[in-house]
Amino acid sequence: MKTIQVYGSGCRNCQVTAQRIVDVAQSLGQDVEVEKVTSLEAIMKAGVMSTPGVGVEGIVRHTGSVPTVEQVQAMLVS
């Protein structure tokens, strides 16, 4: 099971990002755990300067926008 972090305040784009990750993971038959990281200190410590951000196993892979389905697929299969 992969652990995916969604960095952001919990805004609409962060919610859409988290749901997209769950949906894509289900379509790929993968189990994921989505952690919503809302602490400004934790977001900055991860190096995310623009939200939403997405991390895979603690490594930031995307920032600044809701990732596309294709981008999420690439994050989950790599």
Secondary structure, DSSP 8 states (H G I E B T S, - for coil): -EEEEEESSS-HHHHHHHHHHHHHHHHTT--EEEEEE--HHHHHHTT--SSSEEEETTEEEEESS---HHHHHHHHH-
